[in-house]
Amino acid sequence: MAFFLVSAGVYASYDAGLPGSFLFLAPEARGAALGNGFAAVSRGASSIYYNPAHLTKGKKPELNLSMTWLFEDTSHSFFAFSYPLSSFALGAGYIRETSGNFERRLNPFESLGSFSVSNEAFLLGGALRTGIPGFKEAGLGFSLKAVKTRVDSASGSGWGMDAGSALEVSRGTFFSAVFRNVKKPSLSIGGEKTEYLSSAVFSFSKKFYVWRDVVFLPLVAAVKRESQDLKLSGGGELGYKRNFKIRFSADSSRFNTGFGVDM
């Protein structure tokens, strides 16, 4: 059993207002604390979101459920399942974000009640563990996604695809590259067309045994979104006896931290 607490600072969002920004919110505790670098070391079911190439890292079928409550009447929920085989794995996921009580107005003086906004994505993917001479392990993965946005009574849907790769250079040294929206979802809502942006996430991590049962896992990442500048981030996880973990990450606009207890 695992118990997690995460604290995230208030920041000027790099992602707010972008098409599909609900998919930028980390859906579970460890990933939220470690930031974009987590794509290098994700494991099991949540990898359908972070890096589908890591679906093969799970040792047994896994179910992941999480719920995040944000400002006002906004909530973010995540469901994921993975089923690893010998050198192949399958994964599925569902992400939903809802916001309510937006005021509908005919003019500044006349209210017509309220409405809600919802975004959801269905994910289905797979991963293959491969071998590359000179490296400990390598993997490739993909994730198909069907997305839908509803604003009041108007809605639109589309589909896209992410791709990921993972390389364990040597024992405890990891590198990954994730390409989001290789196929961009395109939606039409109320006659207005919206297209998600493509992006690439490169991350690196190396495990260090500091002293006896103390392990430190630093992570660095670079994110490049379409029409935006390259964004760098770093973080780390300090663990004791694989049971107690302190985590943090930071970039130019935010700082995240948290801790975890495995029992």
Backbone hydrogen bonds in HBPLUS format (Angstrom, degrees):
<---DONOR---> <-ACCEPTOR-->    atom                        ^
c    i                          cat <-CA-CA->   ^        H-A-AA   ^      H-
h    n   atom  resd res      DA  || num        DHA   H-A  angle D-A-AA Bond
n    s   type  num  typ     dist DA aas  dist angle  dist       angle   num
A0263-MET N   A0001-MET O   2.63 MM 262  5.13 173.7  1.63 168.1 169.2     1
A0003-PHE N   A0261-VAL O   2.79 MM 258  5.20 166.7  1.80 159.1 163.8     2
A0261-VAL N   A0003-PHE O   2.88 MM 258  5.20 156.2  1.93 155.1 162.5     3
A0005-LEU N   A0259-PHE O   3.16 MM 254  5.73 173.0  2.16 167.2 167.5     4
A0259-PHE N   A0005-LEU O   2.98 MM 254  5.73 161.9  2.02 165.7 171.2     5
A0007-SER N   A0257-THR O   2.83 MM 250  5.49 160.3  1.87 148.9 155.4     6
A0257-THR N   A0007-SER O   3.00 MM 250  5.49 162.6  2.03 171.1 176.5     7
A0009-GLY N   A0255-PHE O   3.13 MM 246  5.71 163.1  2.16 163.9 168.4     8
A0018-LEU N   A0015-ASP O   3.11 MM   3  5.87 162.3  2.14 146.4 148.1     9
A0021-SER N   A0018-LEU O   3.08 MM   3  5.29 135.5  2.28 144.4 135.9    10
A0023-LEU N   A0020-GLY O   2.98 MM   3  5.82 165.5  2.00 125.8 130.2    11
A0024-PHE N   A0021-SER O   2.97 MM   3  5.25 165.0  2.00 112.4 116.8    12
A0032-ALA N   A0028-GLU O   3.01 MM   4  6.12 150.2  2.10 153.4 162.9    13
A0033-ALA N   A0029-ALA O   3.12 MM   4  6.38 153.3  2.19 151.9 157.7    14
A0034-LEU N   A0030-ARG O   3.03 MM   4  6.23 152.0  2.11 149.9 157.9    15
A0035-GLY N   A0031-GLY O   2.96 MM   4  5.79 130.0  2.22 142.1 150.4    16
A0038-PHE N   A0035-GLY O   3.09 MM   3  5.90 166.6  2.11 123.1 127.3    17
A0039-ALA N   A0036-ASN O   3.26 MM   3  6.13 170.5  2.27 122.8 124.9    18
A0040-ALA N   A0037-GLY O   3.08 MM   3  5.94 169.0  2.10 123.9 127.0    19
A0041-VAL N   A0038-PHE O   2.99 MM   3  5.41 146.7  2.10 112.2 121.3    20
A0042-SER N   A0038-PHE O   2.95 MM   4  5.78 116.3  2.37 161.2 176.8    21
A0047-SER N   A0044-GLY O   3.02 MM   3  5.77 158.4  2.07 122.3 129.2    22
A0048-ILE N   A0045-ALA O   3.21 MM   3  6.16 174.1  2.21 127.7 129.0    23
A0049-TYR N   A0046-SER O   3.02 MM   3  5.70 156.0  2.08 115.7 122.3    24
A0050-TYR N   A0046-SER O   3.22 MM   4  6.55 164.9  2.25 145.8 148.5    25
A0051-ASN N   A0047-SER O   2.97 MM   4  4.88 132.5  2.20 115.6 129.6    26
A0054-HIS N   A0051-ASN O   2.93 MM   3  5.86 167.7  1.94 133.0 136.1    27
A0055-LEU N   A0052-PRO O   3.16 MM   3  5.52 165.4  2.18 116.2 117.0    28
A0057-LYS N   A0054-HIS O   3.00 MM   3  5.28 160.7  2.03 110.5 116.8    29
A0062-GLU N   A0082-SER O   3.06 MM  20  5.34 154.8  2.13 139.8 146.8    30
A0082-SER N   A0062-GLU O   3.00 MM  20  5.34 153.7  2.07 147.3 154.1    31
A0064-ASN N   A0080-ALA O   2.82 MM  16  5.02 165.0  1.84 151.8 152.4    32
A0080-ALA N   A0064-ASN O   2.86 MM  16  5.02 146.1  1.98 148.4 153.1    33
A0066-SER N   A0078-PHE O   2.99 MM  12  5.25 153.4  2.06 152.1 153.0    34
A0078-PHE N   A0066-SER O   2.95 MM  12  5.25 159.0  1.99 154.1 151.7    35
A0068-THR N   A0076-HIS O   2.72 MM   8  4.99 158.7  1.77 151.7 158.8    36
A0076-HIS N   A0068-THR O   2.74 MM   8  4.99 156.2  1.80 154.1 159.7    37
A0070-LEU N   A0074-THR O   2.88 MM   4  5.25 159.2  1.92 145.6 150.9    38
A0074-THR N   A0071-PHE O   3.05 MM   3  5.79 142.8  2.19 139.1 149.9    39
A0075-SER N   A0098-THR O   2.99 MM  23  5.58 150.5  2.08 151.2 160.6    40
A0098-THR N   A0075-SER O   3.04 MM  23  5.58 152.9  2.11 150.1 158.7    41
A0077-SER N   A0096-ARG O   2.82 MM  19  5.30 167.2  1.83 158.9 162.8    42
A0096-ARG N   A0077-SER O   3.05 MM  19  5.30 161.3  2.08 144.5 147.9    43
A0079-PHE N   A0094-TYR O   2.89 MM  15  5.09 150.2  1.98 150.2 157.0    44
A0094-TYR N   A0079-PHE O   2.75 MM  15  5.09 147.2  1.85 149.7 152.7    45
A0081-PHE N   A0092-ALA O   2.83 MM  11  5.32 156.0  1.89 154.8 157.3    46
A0092-ALA N   A0081-PHE O   2.86 MM  11  5.32 151.3  1.94 154.5 161.4    47
A0083-TYR N   A0090-LEU O   2.84 MM   7  5.26 158.5  1.88 154.8 157.1    48
A0090-LEU N   A0083-TYR O   3.12 MM   7  5.26 162.3  2.15 129.6 133.3    49
A0085-LEU N   A0088-PHE O   2.60 MM   3  5.14 149.9  1.68 161.1 169.3    50
A0129-ARG N   A0087-SER O   2.81 MM  42  5.06 173.2  1.82 151.0 152.8    51
A0089-ALA N   A0127-ALA O   3.04 MM  38  5.27 149.5  2.14 144.5 146.8    52
A0127-ALA N   A0089-ALA O   2.96 MM  38  5.27 147.2  2.07 146.7 150.2    53
A0091-GLY N   A0125-GLY O   3.01 MM  34  5.22 156.9  2.07 139.7 135.8    54
A0125-GLY N   A0091-GLY O   2.91 MM  34  5.22 170.5  1.92 147.7 148.1    55
A0093-GLY N   A0123-LEU O   2.89 MM  30  4.70 153.9  1.96 128.9 128.9    56
A0123-LEU N   A0093-GLY O   2.77 MM  30  4.70 175.9  1.77 140.9 140.3    57
A0095-ILE N   A0121-ALA O   2.95 MM  26  5.18 159.4  1.99 149.0 155.4    58
A0121-ALA N   A0095-ILE O   2.83 MM  26  5.18 148.0  1.93 148.4 155.0    59
A0097-GLU N   A0119-ASN O   2.81 MM  22  5.22 163.5  1.84 156.5 161.3    60
A0119-ASN N   A0097-GLU O   2.83 MM  22  5.22 155.8  1.89 154.3 161.9    61
A0099-SER N   A0117-VAL O   2.83 MM  18  5.23 157.0  1.88 162.1 166.8    62
A0117-VAL N   A0099-SER O   2.80 MM  18  5.23 162.8  1.83 157.6 163.1    63
A0102-PHE N   A0115-PHE O   3.00 MM  13  5.23 159.0  2.05 167.3 160.7    64
A0115-PHE N   A0102-PHE O   2.77 MM  13  5.23 142.6  1.91 140.8 153.3    65
A0104-ARG N   A0113-GLY O   2.80 MM   9  5.51 170.6  1.81 144.9 148.0    66
A0112-LEU N   A0104-ARG O   2.65 MM   8  5.23 177.9  1.65 155.5 154.8    67
A0106-LEU N   A0110-GLU O   3.08 MM   4  5.71 150.4  2.17 153.4 162.2    68
A0110-GLU N   A0107-ASN O   3.19 MM   3  5.43 158.7  2.24 113.2 119.0    69
A0152-ASP N   A0116-SER O   2.97 MM  36  5.50 168.7  1.99 176.3 175.4    70
A0118-SER N   A0150-ARG O   2.92 MM  32  5.23 159.9  1.96 149.3 155.5    71
A0150-ARG N   A0118-SER O   2.86 MM  32  5.23 165.6  1.88 154.7 157.9    72
A0120-GLU N   A0148-LYS O   2.93 MM  28  5.38 152.9  2.00 155.6 162.4    73
A0148-LYS N   A0120-GLU O   2.89 MM  28  5.38 151.1  1.98 154.7 157.5    74
A0122-PHE N   A0146-ALA O   2.84 MM  24  5.16 159.7  1.88 147.8 153.9    75
A0146-ALA N   A0122-PHE O   2.93 MM  24  5.16 152.1  2.00 142.8 151.4    76
A0124-LEU N   A0144-LEU O   2.93 MM  20  5.27 152.7  2.00 151.1 157.2    77
A0144-LEU N   A0124-LEU O   2.79 MM  20  5.27 165.1  1.81 153.4 148.9    78
A0126-GLY N   A0142-PHE O   3.15 MM  16  5.75 141.5  2.31 139.7 150.0    79
A0142-PHE N   A0126-GLY O   3.00 MM  16  5.75 153.5  2.07 161.5 169.5    80
A0128-LEU N   A0140-LEU O   2.82 MM  12  5.43 158.6  1.87 160.8 168.2    81
A0140-LEU N   A0128-LEU O   3.02 MM  12  5.43 156.3  2.07 148.6 155.5    82
A0130-THR N   A0138-ALA O   2.75 MM   8  5.19 161.6  1.78 137.1 142.7    83
A0138-ALA N   A0130-THR O   3.24 MM   8  5.19 142.3  2.39 157.0 148.4    84
A0135-PHE N   A0132-ILE O   3.02 MM   3  5.68 158.2  2.07 149.7 150.0    85
A0136-LYS N   A0168-GLU O   3.08 MM  32  5.59 127.3  2.37 157.6 172.5    86
A0137-GLU N   A0168-GLU O   3.42 MM  31  5.11 156.2  2.48 132.9 135.7    87
A0168-GLU N   A0137-GLU O   2.82 MM  31  5.11 173.2  1.83 150.4 152.7    88
A0139-GLY N   A0166-ALA O   2.84 MM  27  5.05 145.8  1.95 150.6 149.8    89
A0166-ALA N   A0139-GLY O   2.94 MM  27  5.05 155.4  2.01 143.7 143.5    90
A0141-GLY N   A0164-GLY O   2.92 MM  23  5.09 153.8  1.99 150.1 146.0    91
A0164-GLY N   A0141-GLY O   2.91 MM  23  5.09 166.1  1.93 139.0 138.4    92
A0143-SER N   A0162-ASP O   2.98 MM  19  5.09 153.3  2.05 141.6 139.1    93
A0162-ASP N   A0143-SER O   2.84 MM  19  5.09 160.1  1.88 147.1 153.7    94
A0145-LYS N   A0160-GLY O   2.95 MM  15  5.29 163.8  1.97 143.3 141.6    95
A0160-GLY N   A0145-LYS O   2.81 MM  15  5.29 153.6  1.88 151.3 159.4    96
A0147-VAL N   A0158-GLY O   2.86 MM  11  5.50 159.0  1.90 149.9 156.9    97
A0158-GLY N   A0147-VAL O   3.02 MM  11  5.50 152.5  2.10 147.1 151.8    98
A0149-THR N   A0156-GLY O   2.95 MM   7  5.53 162.7  1.98 162.6 168.3    99
A0156-GLY N   A0149-THR O   2.93 MM   7  5.53 147.8  2.04 152.2 162.2   100
A0151-VAL N   A0154-ALA O   2.77 MM   3  5.30 156.4  1.83 156.9 164.9   101
A0154-ALA N   A0151-VAL O   3.01 MM   3  5.30 152.7  2.09 139.2 134.0   102
A0161-MET N   A0183-LYS O   3.02 MM  22  4.94 143.0  2.16 130.1 133.6   103
A0182-VAL N   A0161-MET O   2.77 MM  21  5.58 130.6  2.01 158.4 172.4   104
A0183-LYS N   A0161-MET O   3.42 MM  22  4.94 160.8  2.46 126.0 130.3   105
A0163-ALA N   A0179-PHE O   2.93 MM  16  5.21 156.9  1.98 143.2 150.9   106
A0179-PHE N   A0163-ALA O   2.74 MM  16  5.21 171.6  1.74 163.7 166.7   107
A0165-SER N   A0177-ALA O   2.87 MM  12  5.33 140.1  2.03 147.1 159.5   108
A0177-ALA N   A0165-SER O   3.15 MM  12  5.33 155.2  2.21 133.5 139.5   109
A0167-LEU N   A0175-PHE O   2.80 MM   8  5.21 152.6  1.87 165.2 168.5   110
A0175-PHE N   A0167-LEU O   2.86 MM   8  5.21 151.0  1.95 152.1 160.8   111
A0169-VAL N   A0173-THR O   2.92 MM   4  5.57 123.6  2.25 142.3 155.6   112
A0173-THR N   A0170-SER O   2.97 MM   3  5.33 166.2  1.99 141.4 137.8   113
A0207-LYS N   A0172-GLY O   2.73 MM  35  4.97 157.7  1.77 144.6 152.6   114
A0174-PHE N   A0205-SER O   2.73 MM  31  5.16 165.9  1.75 155.8 160.8   115
A0205-SER N   A0174-PHE O   2.92 MM  31  5.16 156.3  1.98 148.5 149.6   116
A0176-SER N   A0203-SER O   2.96 MM  27  5.37 158.6  2.01 151.4 152.8   117
A0203-SER N   A0176-SER O   3.04 MM  27  5.37 164.5  2.06 146.1 150.1   118
A0178-VAL N   A0201-VAL O   2.88 MM  23  5.09 160.4  1.92 146.0 152.7   119
A0201-VAL N   A0178-VAL O   2.81 MM  23  5.09 159.7  1.85 151.6 158.1   120
A0180-ARG N   A0199-SER O   2.89 MM  19  5.22 142.3  2.03 140.3 150.9   121
A0199-SER N   A0180-ARG O   3.18 MM  19  5.22 156.0  2.24 136.8 138.9   122
A0196-TYR N   A0185-PRO O   3.00 MM  11  5.62 165.4  2.02 164.2 169.0   123
A0187-LEU N   A0194-THR O   2.74 MM   7  5.14 163.4  1.76 160.4 163.9   124
A0194-THR N   A0187-LEU O   2.64 MM   7  5.14 163.1  1.66 159.7 164.2   125
A0189-ILE N   A0192-GLU O   2.90 MM   3  5.25 160.6  1.94 147.7 143.3   126
A0192-GLU N   A0189-ILE O   3.06 MM   3  5.25 165.7  2.08 111.9 115.5   127
A0226-GLU N   A0198-SER O   2.93 MM  28  5.58 162.4  1.96 171.9 165.9   128
A0200-ALA N   A0224-LYS O   2.94 MM  24  5.33 148.0  2.05 135.9 146.1   129
A0224-LYS N   A0200-ALA O   2.95 MM  24  5.33 162.2  1.98 154.7 160.5   130
A0202-PHE N   A0222-ALA O   2.92 MM  20  5.25 168.7  1.93 157.0 159.8   131
A0222-ALA N   A0202-PHE O   2.82 MM  20  5.25 150.8  1.90 151.4 160.7   132
A0204-PHE N   A0220-VAL O   2.92 MM  16  5.45 155.2  1.98 157.7 161.9   133
A0220-VAL N   A0204-PHE O   3.01 MM  16  5.45 157.0  2.07 153.9 160.2   134
A0208-PHE N   A0216-PHE O   2.84 MM   8  5.19 160.6  1.88 156.8 162.9   135
A0216-PHE N   A0208-PHE O   2.82 MM   8  5.19 165.2  1.84 156.1 160.5   136
A0210-VAL N   A0214-VAL O   2.91 MM   4  5.53 130.7  2.15 139.8 153.3   137
A0211-TRP N   A0214-VAL O   3.45 MM   3  5.20 158.7  2.50 127.4 133.0   138
A0214-VAL N   A0211-TRP O   2.82 MM   3  5.20 157.2  1.87 131.7 139.3   139
A0241-LYS N   A0213-ASP O   2.98 MM  28  5.09 163.0  2.01 143.8 148.1   140
A0215-VAL N   A0239-GLY O   2.92 MM  24  5.17 160.6  1.96 143.5 149.9   141
A0239-GLY N   A0215-VAL O   2.79 MM  24  5.17 172.1  1.80 161.0 163.5   142
A0217-LEU N   A0237-GLU O   2.84 MM  20  5.02 155.9  1.89 143.7 151.7   143
A0237-GLU N   A0217-LEU O   2.98 MM  20  5.02 137.5  2.16 117.3 130.4   144
A0219-LEU N   A0235-GLY O   2.86 MM  16  5.16 160.5  1.89 137.0 134.2   145
A0235-GLY N   A0219-LEU O   2.87 MM  16  5.16 145.1  1.99 152.6 151.0   146
A0221-ALA N   A0233-SER O   2.97 MM  12  5.28 157.8  2.02 146.7 144.7   147
A0233-SER N   A0221-ALA O   2.97 MM  12  5.28 149.8  2.07 152.0 150.9   148
A0223-VAL N   A0231-LYS O   2.80 MM   8  5.12 163.2  1.83 149.1 155.0   149
A0231-LYS N   A0223-VAL O   2.81 MM   8  5.12 162.0  1.85 151.1 157.2   150
A0228-GLN N   A0225-ARG O   2.91 MM   3  5.35 150.8  2.00 144.4 139.9   151
A0234-GLY N   A0250-ALA O   3.04 MM  16  5.68 160.7  2.08 159.9 165.6   152
A0250-ALA N   A0234-GLY O   2.82 MM  16  5.68 152.6  1.89 166.8 175.3   153
A0236-GLY N   A0248-PHE O   2.93 MM  12  5.62 154.2  2.00 148.5 151.0   154
A0248-PHE N   A0236-GLY O   3.05 MM  12  5.62 146.2  2.17 159.0 164.1   155
A0238-LEU N   A0246-ILE O   2.82 MM   8  5.19 163.1  1.85 156.8 160.0   156
A0246-ILE N   A0238-LEU O   2.87 MM   8  5.19 156.4  1.92 144.6 152.4   157
A0240-TYR N   A0244-PHE O   2.85 MM   4  5.27 149.5  1.94 150.1 159.3   158
A0243-ASN N   A0240-TYR O   3.12 MM   3  6.12 158.6  2.17 129.2 131.6   159
A0244-PHE N   A0240-TYR O   3.26 MM   4  5.27 174.7  2.27 146.6 148.1   160
A0262-ASP N   A0243-ASN O   2.85 MM  19  4.74 155.6  1.91 135.7 143.7   161
A0245-LYS N   A0260-GLY O   2.94 MM  15  4.99 160.8  1.98 150.1 150.4   162
A0260-GLY N   A0245-LYS O   2.86 MM  15  4.99 152.1  1.94 135.9 142.7   163
A0247-ARG N   A0258-GLY O   2.80 MM  11  5.20 173.8  1.80 156.6 154.5   164
A0258-GLY N   A0247-ARG O   3.03 MM  11  5.20 147.3  2.14 140.4 136.5   165
A0249-SER N   A0256-ASN O   2.94 MM   7  5.25 146.5  2.06 145.6 143.8   166
A0256-ASN N   A0249-SER O   2.87 MM   7  5.25 169.5  1.88 153.3 156.6   167
A0251-ASP N   A0254-ARG O   3.09 MM   3  5.60 157.5  2.15 151.7 154.9   168
